[in-house]
Amino acid sequence: MTIGMFNGLMQISDIPNGNAYEMGPGVLPQPRTASIAEITGNMGKYESTLVTIPNVTISGGTRFSGELTANDGTGQLMLFTHSWASFADSPPPT
């Protein structure tokens, strides 16, 4: 496995499928609310956390697979979803 940086954030790559296993249902953490400007201004504070962005619009495609753009009026973020993700063929919310 490789630990590296992607767009300024840490990621782990090349994890063999055999190293991943389901531990059962879990409980999601309570999301933090932030604007895109707050997130991009302090990525380390929001890295690896669940975030809700109010008043966001998503553009750039009709399904999640690939690259989309999120905009909340304070800034933009690129969203990327691999084609093999379980929700990749789902349409983004309007």
C-alpha positions in Angstrom: 0.0 0.0 0.0 1.1 3.5 -0.7 0.4 6.6 1.3 0.6 9.8 -0.8 -0.9 13.1 -1.4 -3.6 13.9 -4.0 -4.7 17.5 -4.5 -3.1 18.4 -1.1 -4.9 15.7 0.8 -3.5 12.3 2.1 -4.7 9.1 0.5 -3.9 5.4 0.7 -3.5 3.6 -2.6 -3.1 0.1 -3.9 -5.1 -1.6 -1.0 -5.6 -5.2 -2.0 -9.3 -6.2 -1.9 -8.5 -9.0 0.5 -7.5 -6.4 3.1 -11.0 -4.8 3.2 -13.8 -6.5 5.0 -17.2 -5.5 6.4 -17.4 -5.1 10.1 -21.2 -4.7 10.2 -23.4 -1.7 10.2 -22.0 1.4 11.8 -23.2 4.8 12.9 -22.2 7.8 10.8 -20.7 10.7 12.6 -22.7 13.9 13.0 -21.8 16.1 9.9 -20.1 19.4 10.3 -21.7 22.3 8.5 -19.3 24.5 6.4 -19.2 26.7 3.3 -16.9 25.8 0.4 -14.8 28.8 1.3 -14.3 27.5 4.8 -13.4 24.1 3.6 -10.9 25.3 0.9 -9.5 27.8 3.3 -8.6 25.1 5.8 -8.5 21.7 4.2 -6.7 20.0 7.0 -9.5 20.9 9.4 -12.1 19.2 7.2 -10.0 16.3 5.8 -11.6 12.9 6.6 -14.7 14.4 8.1 -18.4 14.3 7.0 -19.4 17.8 5.9 -22.8 19.3 5.0 -22.5 22.3 2.6 -25.7 24.4 2.6 -27.2 25.9 -0.6 -24.8 23.9 -2.9 -25.5 23.3 -6.6 -23.8 20.4 -8.5 -23.1 20.8 -12.2 -21.1 19.1 -14.9 -22.9 15.9 -15.5 -26.1 13.8 -15.2 -24.6 11.1 -12.9 -22.0 11.0 -10.1 -19.4 9.0 -12.1 -16.4 11.2 -13.0 -15.9 14.8 -12.2 -18.6 17.3 -11.1 -18.4 20.8 -9.6 -20.0 21.9 -6.4 -20.7 25.6 -5.9 -22.3 27.3 -2.9 -21.7 30.9 -3.9 -18.6 31.2 -1.7 -16.4 29.0 -3.9 -16.2 25.7 -5.9 -15.0 22.2 -5.2 -14.4 19.4 -7.7 -16.2 16.1 -6.8 -14.7 12.9 -8.2 -16.5 9.5 -8.1 -14.9 6.3 -9.6 -17.2 4.5 -12.1 -17.1 1.4 -9.8 -18.7 3.2 -6.8 -22.1 1.8 -5.9 -23.7 5.3 -6.5 -21.8 6.2 -9.6 -24.8 5.9 -12.0 -27.1 7.8 -9.7 -28.0 11.4 -10.7 -26.8 14.1 -8.4 -29.5 16.0 -6.5 -31.0 19.0 -8.2 
